[in-house]
Amino acid sequence: MTASNASPSPAAAPSYLVRGASLYGGDRTDLLIEDGRIAAVGSITAPAGASVVDADGLVALPGLVDVHTHLREPGREDAETVETGSRAAALGGYTAVHAMANSNPVADTAGVVEQVHSLGRRAGWVDVRPVGAVTVGLAGEQLAEIGAMADSAARVRMFSDDGMCVYDPVLMRRALEYVKAFDGVVAQHAQEPRLTAGAQMNEGAVSAVLGLPGWPAVAEESIIARDVLLAQHVGSRLHVCHVSTAGSVEIIRWAKSRGINVTAEVTPHHLWLTDELVRSYDPVYKVNPPLRTQDDVEALRAALADGTIDVVGTDHAPHPSEHKECEWAQAAMGMTGLETALSVVQHTMVESGLMDWRAVARAMSEVPAQIGRAGDQGRPLSEGEPANLVLVDPAARWVVNPSIQATKGRNSPFAGRELPGRVVATFFRGHPTVLGGALNERYPQAAVAAR
């Protein structure tokens, strides 16, 4: 990809002609971007002053939307900041991320979610949408200020205690009732704590051989079964975070067949990696929920392909190196994912023939935006729509090197692997945050000023 003509000053609204992009992997066409929107689609002559982006061989998709990102700020800036996480997101093709609540302090008040929202606007790389905690301090004892967070400047619509399960059924019911009033959604981390006390990896043949305490699939499945019934009873929206087992897929499939308003996500790492990797005792493979079996991986892929699982959520979870470069039992759980997610989905879903690029757009942009009620994200690539889009080179190959990624986290399970597909450009509200595969340092503040 090349861009001709000098870039306009950051204070000016940029004008770009994206030439010859393959929309959703289909026909080639031009896209004219003006004043933060897609001004025209078709065969277009470049207007005076417009920069031309050569998109020959590139697939154009709506900007990706992540429903599950850990940005760590406030309080965990040694692991990640809103700035560094936003940069990583832009490089991964994202134009919006939902920042989980397990910061320090926890995002359980209007003040904290507004702080995260403000930090995102100041960074300007992507739309940072705070997720509010369901319970005070993620302690599972008392509902947080859900209404105040919904009415705040951050306009929170997703609530989750992710990292902890809302295991009290009465509290879960009350939360579902509360968010129904403003069309919010509760995103559940499905983990029965009494069944996973001390667990270190998936319970199965590998855990038996290694002698590590096992994490049974039923610990996830039992909570999902309970919560879909609660959502049905209340008539509210439920979202299930990081589904990891074949049994969970069947419960969600059953719930959807009954008309229950449930959505679900799968992470890139659960679409590819299995518990066999734990034989290495490398803590980079320690994650919550744990890596499961190959049968689970196959079930998750099939479920994403047929729509039982709605979206891909990265569960991007950066950690300081000292929390990962230690013995297995002491290591933190989590993996980075923003800069590799699209490539992993291309490998596991597109190159396998399970999904085409239009289906990828649905699972990584359109439906995530709908779940999080991010109204100007995940929109069609058509005239008049906000210019949030990504250009990806599906023929490119690259080797993951965590040391040069934008995220502070170095805990990528794909380190050293060759992945397909490369994000060449990302446009956020008409501003190019990424050009030529690199961050475009000129424009983040222009994106803020244009709002």
Beta strands, then each sheet from edge to edge (+ up, - down):
strand 1: 3-4
strand 2: 15-23
strand 3: 28-34
strand 4: 37-42
strand 5: 51-54
strand 6: 59-62
strand 7: 64-69
strand 8: 94-99
strand 9: 127-130
strand 10: 158-159
strand 11: 185-188
strand 12: 201-202
strand 13: 214-215
strand 14: 238-240
strand 15: 262-266
strand 16: 311-312
strand 17: 389-399
strand 18: 418-428
strand 19: 431-435
strand 20: 438-439
sheet 1: 1+ 5- 2- 3+ 4-
sheet 2: 1+ 5- 2- 6- 17+ 18- 19+ 20-
sheet 3: 7+ 8+ 9+
sheet 4: 10+ 11+ 14+ 15+ 16+
sheet 5: 12+ 13+
end
